[in-house]
Amino acid sequence: MVKQKKTSRVLRACAWTVGCVLGAYFVGRGVAELIMVHYNDPASYRLDWGGPSLAGVLAVHSGPGLAVLVAAAGYLWRRMRSGHRAADGR
């Protein structure tokens, strides 16, 4: 029984590590795309994923980063709300 708890903790730590690294990558990639794209030059993003439209390119490159930020905000909000309930004795 103790070994199963230890394995579960290790797997959870590995999952959190991989998730945080992937999340940081998606957010960084989204921010980089917002900075690097030449908005006035459609030829610069025509052949990118989601192209030839600027909206498609930004959705494909910045959308996952936005989804990660929304999910992290939701997680933190839920976590803070549950902490306040525990402190209130509910």
Secondary structure, DSSP 8 states (H G I E B T S, - for coil): -HHHHHHHHHHHHHHHHHHHHHHHHHHHHHHHHHHH--TT-GGGTTTSTTTTSHHHHHHHHHHHHHHHHHHHHHHHHHHHHHHHHHHHT-
